Amino acid sequence: MNPSDDPVSDTCSDAGRTSPTGGVHYSSDVSRRWEKIHDDLKQLPLIGGVRGTTIDAVYEKTKTPPKIHPDHPLPVVGFSCMTREPTDEEIPGLIDAAIAQVLGPQGLPAIIRPGDRVVIKVNIVGPSQGLPGEKGRGIISDPRIVRYVAGKVREIIGFGGTADLKVIDATFTPDKDPSDTKNPQSFHHARLQRSEGKAVHETDVCYDYNADGILDGGSGAELVNLDAVPGSERFLTVFDEPIRGRSEVWFPKFLRTKEQARGEADYCDVYIGIPILKSHGFCGMTGALKLHWGTMLGLLEKQEHAGYGFGTGDIRLFLDYLCAMNRTRGFDLVIMDALTGNRCGPTNNADDPDVRTDFILMNAILCSKESVAIDTVETLLAGFRLDSIPLLESAFRDGIGINKPAYIDLKGFEAFKHHKKWLRETYPGCGPGSYPLQAGIGNARTHEDFNAPEGVTVSCRKADQHYVFSYTAKEPTPCNHHLARIDLLVNGTVVRRLFENLTGGSVPVSLEQYWNTTVRYQIAAWDNALNCTLSAEKDMKVS
């Protein structure tokens, strides 16, 4: 599925194009902007979540969604985790493991080359919110992840020639200084705050401690405030969306592909997103798809959420615009910060910035080349039902990616199921600090059960030139997540995927490549919450 297919008009880089606001993107009254943001945020608890945001409610009268052919390549989602909080030294290992599951043992060099221009989009909204001593925790992309990834990128691209590395997000001001010490939303204030009352440089891991506009940690990445990129430095792409119709997207020119730049200097070879796992008052969940929002032109326009406002309009307008942004330039790779899970996001949801953020430690990293797939896994990791997050369905219907668990290749097999079980045992209950994440935020609804497939067995016999594998799988009682797929594994590698006859049957498989060797085989039964149950592994001589 190609997110850039069929735009209404081609991407262009004409400086002569005018912006939707006629070139005036910000009010000159900074205090009025902050007052509006503050007032809008206070409305979130009053509207009781967003109403009517199930898939059935949002798309009741729209055309049926596209079908997925069984031979469609499954998007891969990497998953690494621990059952305790990782140390600073252990986080790189989690990141590398998740990346390798997606890109192979080569890691980032599989998609990044020396001299490339790379942009990393992060989320630093609300860095000064939260309990003193843990400001930004569960709110901003963890700087340990960002700094490590940026460092690995710099090792590959180098410092010479065309090599360029940017880390970007909006800081809610038109000031070009991304690390303005007077702006509580700036990169300077974005940090992993460890304790109150100690010197920052002794305890915290910062984005930009010395406020020089360069990411700390040695990568030399330039920090960019997206709210300071004017219309003259942006390019226009127009898409036709199902509800919005004509949708204009103005991205910074440095996010163009090399082909889109048509010989101009501003472009990006590789675009990496590092979102953080959070619930959201409008979308239910915010991840890779929502991460593009900070790239939008105009601060006040952002606050109106593409015509949706704060829960009073048609949410499909908002979802459509997010899809248009993803179609303009999607991420080439997403590395999701799931070290924490924000239960009532996207910030600490309180008037007092010093109130503790309701987050739990999830101790996980996700990775994928497809934003829809990774956000689908994120939603299930949060404990939410997929049919309560219509953004995923909007993106699927737009051809951006896959939101159907049967067609997602989640690495680790039973690791995901076991980690959710550990989270439930570690954070039981339904109040603050519990798991799943808080129901009702953005109308997100939690699973009614966490049961996995049962009775998973497999046997094999030789028939002519093939080996016939016979299998069984059962749905548990109660069951709200029916069987989705059966994987047949030989020596730990999937050799056949089944999307029908999931409770039992037989399938012939050629094993020529294993001739005259002893192999191990088993099946994996997946349900629609990506819980996986493996059968017992058996040995067999292929002859």
C-alpha positions as CSV (number, residue, x, y, z in Angstrom):
1,M,0.0,0.0,0.0
2,N,1.6,3.3,-1.1
3,P,0.7,6.4,0.9
4,S,1.8,8.7,-1.9
5,D,-0.5,7.2,-4.5
6,D,-3.0,9.5,-6.4
7,P,-2.5,12.9,-5.0
8,V,-4.9,15.5,-6.5
9,S,-1.9,17.7,-7.4
10,D,1.8,16.9,-7.5
11,T,4.1,17.9,-4.8
12,C,5.6,21.2,-5.7
13,S,8.3,23.5,-4.4
14,D,7.3,26.8,-5.9
15,A,8.2,29.7,-3.6
16,G,5.4,31.6,-5.3
17,R,2.7,29.4,-3.7
18,T,0.9,31.2,-0.9
19,S,-0.1,29.5,2.4
20,P,-3.8,28.9,3.4
21,T,-3.4,31.9,5.8
22,G,-2.0,34.2,3.1
23,G,1.5,34.0,4.5
24,V,0.5,35.2,8.0
25,H,0.9,32.1,10.1
26,Y,1.1,33.4,13.6
27,S,-0.6,36.1,15.7
28,S,1.7,38.8,16.8
29,D,0.2,38.5,20.3
30,V,2.1,35.6,21.8
31,S,0.2,35.8,25.1
32,R,-3.1,35.3,23.3
33,R,-1.8,32.1,21.7
34,W,-0.8,30.7,25.1
35,E,-4.1,31.8,26.6
36,K,-6.0,29.9,23.8
37,I,-3.9,26.8,24.3
38,H,-4.5,26.9,28.0
39,D,-8.2,27.4,27.7
40,D,-8.6,24.7,25.1
41,L,-6.7,22.1,27.2
42,K,-9.0,22.9,30.1
43,Q,-12.0,21.9,28.0
44,L,-10.7,18.3,27.6
45,P,-12.0,16.9,30.9
46,L,-15.4,18.7,30.3
47,I,-16.3,17.0,27.1
48,G,-16.1,13.5,28.6
49,G,-14.0,12.1,25.9
50,V,-14.8,12.2,22.2
51,R,-18.3,10.9,21.4
52,G,-19.1,8.6,18.5
53,T,-15.6,7.5,17.6
54,T,-16.0,3.8,17.1
55,I,-15.2,2.6,13.6
56,D,-18.9,1.7,13.1
57,A,-20.0,5.2,14.2
58,V,-17.4,7.1,12.2
59,Y,-17.8,5.1,9.0
60,E,-21.4,4.1,9.2
61,K,-22.3,5.5,5.8
62,T,-19.0,5.3,4.0
63,K,-17.9,2.8,1.4
64,T,-16.7,-0.6,2.5
65,P,-13.0,-0.9,3.3
66,P,-10.5,-2.5,0.9
67,K,-9.8,-6.2,1.2
68,I,-6.3,-7.6,1.8
69,H,-5.1,-10.4,-0.5
70,P,-3.6,-13.3,1.4
71,D,-0.4,-12.9,-0.6
72,H,0.0,-9.3,0.5
73,P,3.4,-8.9,2.2
74,L,2.9,-8.6,6.0
75,P,4.4,-5.4,7.5
76,V,6.9,-6.3,10.2
77,V,6.8,-4.9,13.7
78,G,9.7,-5.5,16.0
79,F,9.2,-5.8,19.8
80,S,11.7,-5.9,22.5
81,C,11.0,-5.7,26.3
82,M,12.1,-6.3,29.8
83,T,10.2,-7.1,33.0
84,R,12.0,-4.4,35.0
85,E,13.0,-0.8,34.2
86,P,16.1,-0.9,31.9
87,T,19.2,1.0,32.9
88,D,20.6,3.7,30.6
89,E,23.2,1.1,29.4
90,E,20.5,-1.5,28.6
91,I,18.2,0.8,26.5
92,P,20.5,0.7,23.4
93,G,20.3,-3.1,23.4
94,L,16.4,-2.9,23.4
95,I,16.6,-0.5,20.5
96,D,19.1,-2.5,18.5
97,A,17.0,-5.7,19.0
98,A,13.8,-4.1,17.8
99,I,15.5,-2.6,14.8
100,A,17.2,-5.8,13.8
101,Q,13.9,-7.6,13.8
102,V,12.7,-5.2,11.1
103,L,15.8,-4.4,9.1
104,G,17.9,-7.5,9.7
105,P,21.2,-7.9,11.6
106,Q,22.7,-5.0,9.5
107,G,20.5,-2.6,11.4
108,L,20.2,1.0,10.3
109,P,22.8,0.8,7.5
110,A,20.1,-1.3,5.7
111,I,18.3,2.0,4.9
112,I,20.8,4.7,5.6
113,R,24.0,5.4,3.7
114,P,27.1,7.6,4.1
115,G,26.3,11.2,3.1
116,D,22.5,10.8,3.6
117,R,20.3,13.6,4.8
118,V,18.3,12.2,7.8
119,V,15.5,13.9,9.8
120,I,14.2,12.5,13.1
121,K,10.8,13.6,14.3
122,V,10.2,13.5,18.0
123,N,7.5,14.5,20.5
124,I,8.5,17.1,23.1
125,V,5.1,18.6,23.8
126,G,4.7,19.4,27.5
127,P,8.3,18.8,28.7
128,S,7.8,21.0,31.8
129,Q,4.8,19.0,32.9
130,G,4.8,16.3,35.5
131,L,5.9,15.7,39.1
132,P,9.2,17.6,39.9
133,G,11.9,15.1,39.5
134,E,10.2,13.3,36.6
135,K,9.2,16.2,34.4
136,G,8.2,15.1,30.9
137,R,8.2,11.4,31.9
138,G,5.5,9.6,29.9
139,I,5.0,12.8,27.9
140,I,8.1,13.4,25.6
141,S,10.1,11.0,23.5
142,D,12.8,9.7,25.9
143,P,16.1,11.6,25.1
144,R,18.1,8.4,25.8
145,I,16.4,6.8,22.7
146,V,16.7,10.0,20.6
147,R,20.3,10.6,21.4
148,Y,21.3,6.9,20.8
149,V,19.5,6.7,17.5
150,A,20.9,10.1,16.4
151,G,24.4,8.9,17.3
152,K,24.0,5.7,15.3
153,V,22.7,7.7,12.3
154,R,25.7,10.1,12.5
155,E,28.1,7.1,12.6
156,I,26.7,6.0,9.2
157,I,26.2,9.3,7.4
158,G,29.4,11.0,8.7
159,F,29.9,14.8,8.8
160,G,31.2,15.6,5.3
161,G,29.6,16.2,1.9
162,T,25.9,16.1,1.8
163,A,25.5,14.5,5.2
164,D,22.9,16.3,7.3
165,L,21.0,15.3,10.5
166,K,18.0,17.2,12.0
167,V,15.9,16.5,15.1
168,I,12.5,18.3,14.8
169,D,9.4,19.2,16.6
170,A,7.1,22.2,17.3
171,T,7.8,24.4,20.3
172,F,4.6,26.5,20.2
173,T,6.3,29.8,19.2
174,P,7.5,31.3,15.9
175,D,10.9,32.0,17.4
176,K,13.6,30.2,15.3
177,D,15.6,29.4,18.5
178,P,14.6,25.8,19.2
179,S,16.1,25.9,22.6
180,D,14.9,29.2,24.0
181,T,15.5,29.0,27.8
182,K,12.5,31.3,28.4
183,N,10.1,29.0,26.4
184,P,9.0,26.0,28.7
185,Q,8.1,24.1,25.5
186,S,11.6,24.3,24.0
187,F,14.2,21.6,23.4
188,H,16.2,23.0,26.3
189,H,13.5,22.0,28.8
190,A,13.0,18.6,27.2
191,R,14.9,16.1,29.4
192,L,14.6,12.9,31.4
193,Q,14.5,14.6,34.8
194,R,15.7,12.2,37.4
195,S,15.5,14.1,40.7
196,E,14.7,17.6,42.0
197,G,17.3,19.8,43.7
198,K,20.4,18.4,42.0
199,A,22.4,19.9,39.2
200,V,20.9,19.1,35.8
201,H,24.1,18.0,34.3
202,E,24.7,15.5,37.1
203,T,21.4,13.7,36.9
204,D,19.3,14.5,33.8
205,V,19.6,13.3,30.2
206,C,18.8,16.4,28.2
207,Y,18.0,17.2,24.6
208,D,19.9,20.5,24.7
209,Y,21.3,21.4,28.2
210,N,23.5,24.3,27.0
211,A,20.8,25.7,24.7
212,D,23.0,25.9,21.6
213,G,20.4,24.4,19.2
214,I,22.4,21.2,18.8
215,L,21.2,17.8,20.3
216,D,23.4,16.8,23.2
217,G,25.3,13.5,23.1
218,G,27.8,14.0,20.3
219,S,25.7,13.4,17.1
220,G,25.8,17.1,16.2
221,A,22.1,16.9,15.1
222,E,20.6,20.3,14.4
223,L,17.4,21.0,16.4
224,V,14.6,22.6,14.5
225,N,11.4,24.3,15.7
226,L,8.8,23.4,13.2
227,D,6.6,26.4,14.3
228,A,9.3,28.7,13.0
229,V,9.3,27.3,9.4
230,P,7.3,29.8,7.4
231,G,5.2,29.1,4.3
232,S,8.0,30.3,2.0
233,E,10.1,27.3,3.2
234,R,7.4,24.7,2.8
235,F,6.0,22.7,-0.1
236,L,2.4,22.0,-0.9
237,T,0.8,18.6,-1.5
238,V,-2.9,18.2,-2.0
239,F,-5.0,15.1,-1.5
240,D,-8.6,14.2,-1.9
241,E,-9.8,12.8,1.5
242,P,-13.2,11.0,1.9
243,I,-14.7,13.5,4.3
244,R,-12.6,16.6,4.0
245,G,-12.3,16.6,0.3
246,R,-9.5,18.8,-0.9
247,S,-6.8,18.7,1.8
248,E,-3.7,20.9,1.6
249,V,-0.6,19.9,3.4
250,W,2.3,22.3,3.9
251,F,5.5,20.4,5.0
252,P,8.9,21.9,5.4
253,K,10.9,21.6,2.2
254,F,13.6,19.6,4.0
255,L,11.1,16.8,4.3
256,R,10.8,16.3,0.6
257,T,12.3,13.2,-1.0
258,K,15.3,13.8,-3.3
259,E,13.0,13.2,-6.3
260,Q,10.5,15.8,-5.0
261,A,13.2,18.4,-4.5
262,R,14.0,18.3,-8.2
263,G,17.6,19.4,-7.7
264,E,17.0,21.8,-4.8
265,A,19.2,21.5,-1.8
266,D,16.4,20.9,0.8
267,Y,15.4,17.2,0.9
268,C,15.5,14.2,3.2
269,D,16.8,10.7,2.2
270,V,15.5,9.0,5.4
271,Y,12.7,10.2,7.7
272,I,12.6,8.5,11.1
273,G,9.8,8.9,13.7
274,I,10.3,8.4,17.4
275,P,6.8,8.7,19.0
276,I,6.0,7.9,22.6
277,L,3.2,5.5,23.6
278,K,0.4,7.7,24.9
279,S,-3.4,7.8,25.1
280,H,-5.0,10.8,23.5
281,G,-8.1,12.8,24.2
282,F,-9.3,12.8,20.5
283,C,-7.6,9.8,18.8
284,G,-7.7,7.4,21.8
285,M,-4.0,6.6,21.1
286,T,-1.2,8.7,19.7
287,G,1.8,7.1,17.9
288,A,3.4,7.3,14.5
289,L,0.4,8.5,12.6
290,K,-0.4,11.4,15.0
291,L,3.3,12.3,15.3
292,H,3.1,14.3,12.0
293,W,0.7,16.8,13.7
294,G,3.6,19.0,14.9
295,T,4.7,19.4,11.3
296,M,1.5,21.3,10.5
297,L,1.7,24.9,9.3
298,G,0.5,27.5,11.8
299,L,0.1,27.3,15.6
300,L,-3.5,28.5,15.8
301,E,-4.4,26.1,13.0
302,K,-3.0,23.3,15.0
303,Q,-5.1,24.2,18.0
304,E,-8.3,24.0,15.8
305,H,-7.4,20.4,15.0
306,A,-8.3,20.7,11.3
307,G,-11.8,21.9,12.0
308,Y,-12.5,19.5,14.8
309,G,-11.8,22.0,17.6
310,F,-12.0,20.5,21.0
311,G,-14.6,17.8,20.7
312,T,-17.3,19.8,19.1
313,G,-17.0,19.1,15.4
314,D,-16.7,16.1,13.1
315,I,-13.7,14.0,14.1
316,R,-13.5,12.6,10.6
317,L,-12.1,16.0,9.5
318,F,-9.2,15.6,11.9
319,L,-8.6,12.0,11.0
320,D,-8.7,12.8,7.3
321,Y,-6.1,15.5,7.8
322,L,-3.8,13.3,9.7
323,C,-4.0,10.7,6.9
324,A,-3.3,13.4,4.3
325,M,-0.1,14.3,6.3
326,N,1.0,10.7,6.4
327,R,0.4,10.4,2.6
328,T,2.5,13.5,2.0
329,R,5.7,12.0,3.5
330,G,5.4,9.0,5.7
331,F,8.2,7.8,8.0
332,D,10.8,5.4,6.5
333,L,11.3,3.9,9.9
334,V,9.5,4.3,13.3
335,I,11.1,3.5,16.6
336,M,8.5,3.8,19.3
337,D,9.3,4.7,22.8
338,A,7.2,2.3,24.9
339,L,9.4,2.6,27.9
340,T,6.4,4.2,29.5
341,G,2.7,4.3,28.9
342,N,0.8,7.5,29.5
343,R,-2.7,6.5,30.7
344,C,-4.4,9.9,30.3
345,G,-2.3,11.7,27.7
346,P,-1.0,13.4,25.9
347,T,0.3,15.4,28.8
348,N,-0.3,15.3,32.6
349,N,-3.9,16.6,31.9
350,A,-3.9,19.0,34.8
351,D,-3.9,22.8,35.3
352,D,-0.9,22.4,37.7
353,P,2.2,21.6,35.7
354,D,3.7,19.9,38.8
355,V,1.0,17.3,39.1
356,R,2.3,13.7,38.6
357,T,1.6,12.3,35.1
358,D,-0.4,9.1,35.3
359,F,2.0,6.8,33.5
360,I,3.2,3.2,34.1
361,L,6.6,1.6,33.2
362,M,6.1,-0.6,30.1
363,N,9.8,-1.2,29.5
364,A,9.4,-1.9,25.7
365,I,10.6,-0.7,22.3
366,L,8.6,-1.1,19.1
367,C,10.0,-0.7,15.5
368,S,8.5,-0.8,12.1
369,K,8.7,0.6,8.6
370,E,4.9,1.0,8.5
371,S,3.1,3.5,10.8
372,V,-0.3,1.9,10.7
373,A,1.0,-1.5,11.7
374,I,3.1,-0.2,14.6
375,D,0.2,2.0,15.9
376,T,-2.0,-1.1,15.7
377,V,0.4,-3.0,17.9
378,E,0.8,0.0,20.2
379,T,-3.0,0.1,20.6
380,L,-3.1,-3.6,21.6
381,L,-0.2,-3.2,24.0
382,A,-2.1,-0.4,25.7
383,G,-4.9,-2.8,26.2
384,F,-7.4,-1.1,23.9
385,R,-9.8,-2.5,21.4
386,L,-8.9,-1.7,17.8
387,D,-12.5,-0.9,16.8
388,S,-12.4,2.1,19.3
389,I,-9.4,3.8,17.5
390,P,-10.9,4.9,14.1
391,L,-7.7,6.7,13.1
392,L,-6.3,3.2,12.3
393,E,-9.2,2.5,10.1
394,S,-9.0,5.9,8.4
395,A,-5.3,5.2,7.5
396,F,-6.1,1.7,6.3
397,R,-8.9,2.9,4.0
398,D,-6.5,5.6,2.7
399,G,-4.0,2.9,1.7
400,I,-1.4,4.1,4.2
401,G,-0.9,0.7,5.9
402,I,-2.4,-2.4,7.6
403,N,-4.5,-2.3,10.8
404,K,-5.6,-5.9,10.7
405,P,-3.8,-8.2,13.2
406,A,-4.0,-11.2,10.9
407,Y,-1.8,-9.4,8.4
408,I,0.8,-8.0,10.8
409,D,4.1,-9.9,11.4
410,L,4.8,-9.2,15.1
411,K,8.2,-10.5,16.0
412,G,8.8,-12.5,19.2
413,F,5.7,-14.8,18.9
414,E,4.6,-15.3,22.6
415,A,6.7,-12.4,23.9
416,F,3.9,-9.9,23.3
417,K,1.3,-12.0,25.2
418,H,3.7,-12.7,28.1
419,H,4.5,-9.0,28.4
420,K,0.9,-8.0,28.6
421,K,0.3,-10.6,31.2
422,W,3.3,-9.2,33.2
423,L,1.9,-5.7,32.9
424,R,-1.5,-6.8,34.2
425,E,0.1,-8.6,37.2
426,T,2.4,-5.6,37.9
427,Y,-0.2,-2.9,37.6
428,P,-3.6,-4.4,38.6
429,G,-6.8,-2.6,39.2
430,C,-8.7,0.2,37.3
431,G,-7.5,3.4,38.9
432,P,-4.4,5.6,38.3
433,G,-1.2,3.6,37.7
434,S,-3.0,0.5,36.5
435,Y,-3.1,-1.5,33.3
436,P,-4.6,-1.4,30.7
437,L,-4.4,2.3,30.0
438,Q,-7.4,4.4,31.1
439,A,-10.6,3.7,29.2
440,G,-12.6,6.6,27.9
441,I,-9.8,8.8,26.8
442,G,-10.7,9.7,23.3
443,N,-13.4,7.0,23.6
444,A,-10.8,4.2,23.7
445,R,-12.2,1.0,25.1
446,T,-10.2,-1.7,26.9
447,H,-10.2,-5.4,26.1
448,E,-12.8,-7.5,27.9
449,D,-10.5,-10.4,28.1
450,F,-6.8,-11.2,27.6
451,N,-7.1,-14.9,26.9
452,A,-4.9,-16.5,24.2
453,P,-5.6,-19.4,21.8
454,E,-5.7,-22.8,23.4
455,G,-5.3,-26.4,22.3
456,V,-2.6,-25.6,19.8
457,T,-1.1,-28.8,18.3
458,V,0.7,-30.0,15.2
459,S,1.8,-33.3,13.6
460,C,3.3,-34.3,10.3
461,R,3.4,-37.2,7.9
462,K,5.0,-37.7,4.5
463,A,2.7,-38.0,1.4
464,D,4.3,-38.4,-2.0
465,Q,6.7,-35.5,-2.5
466,H,5.2,-33.3,0.3
467,Y,4.9,-33.3,4.0
468,V,1.4,-32.9,5.3
469,F,1.1,-30.9,8.5
470,S,-2.1,-31.4,10.6
471,Y,-2.9,-28.8,13.2
472,T,-5.5,-27.7,15.8
473,A,-6.2,-24.5,17.6
474,K,-9.1,-23.5,19.9
475,E,-10.5,-20.2,21.0
476,P,-10.7,-19.8,24.8
477,T,-13.8,-19.2,26.9
478,P,-14.7,-16.3,27.1
479,C,-13.3,-15.1,23.8
480,N,-13.5,-11.6,22.4
481,H,-10.5,-11.9,20.1
482,H,-11.1,-14.7,17.6
483,L,-8.3,-16.6,15.9
484,A,-6.6,-14.5,13.2
485,R,-3.9,-16.6,11.6
486,I,-1.9,-19.8,11.8
487,D,1.9,-19.8,11.1
488,L,3.7,-23.0,10.3
489,L,7.4,-22.8,11.5
490,V,10.3,-25.0,10.4
491,N,13.5,-24.4,12.3
492,G,12.0,-21.2,13.7
493,T,11.2,-19.7,10.3
494,V,7.6,-19.2,9.0
495,V,7.2,-21.3,5.9
496,R,3.4,-21.0,5.5
497,R,0.7,-18.7,6.8
498,L,-3.0,-19.8,7.0
499,F,-5.9,-17.3,7.1
500,E,-8.7,-19.9,6.8
501,N,-9.7,-23.1,8.6
502,L,-8.0,-21.8,11.7
503,T,-9.4,-24.3,14.2
504,G,-7.9,-27.3,12.4
505,G,-6.9,-28.8,9.1
506,S,-4.1,-30.2,7.1
507,V,-1.7,-28.4,4.7
508,P,0.9,-30.0,2.3
509,V,4.3,-28.3,2.3
510,S,7.4,-28.9,0.2
511,L,10.6,-29.2,2.3
512,E,13.1,-29.7,-0.5
513,Q,15.5,-27.2,0.9
514,Y,15.8,-29.3,4.1
515,W,16.5,-32.6,2.3
516,N,18.4,-35.2,4.3
517,T,18.4,-33.1,7.5
518,T,16.5,-33.2,10.8
519,V,14.2,-30.2,11.3
520,R,12.2,-28.8,14.1
521,Y,8.6,-27.8,13.4
522,Q,5.6,-26.2,15.3
523,I,2.8,-23.8,14.7
524,A,1.9,-20.4,16.1
525,A,-1.8,-19.6,16.6
526,W,-2.5,-15.8,16.6
527,D,-5.7,-14.1,17.7
528,N,-7.0,-10.6,16.8
529,A,-5.3,-9.0,19.9
530,L,-2.0,-10.5,18.6
531,N,-1.8,-13.0,21.5
532,C,0.2,-15.9,20.2
533,T,0.3,-19.5,21.5
534,L,3.0,-21.9,20.2
535,S,2.5,-25.6,19.9
536,A,5.1,-28.0,21.3
537,E,8.1,-28.2,19.0
538,K,8.8,-31.6,17.3
539,D,11.7,-33.1,15.4
540,M,11.5,-34.8,12.0
541,K,14.0,-36.2,9.5
542,V,13.3,-35.0,5.9
543,S,14.2,-37.6,3.4
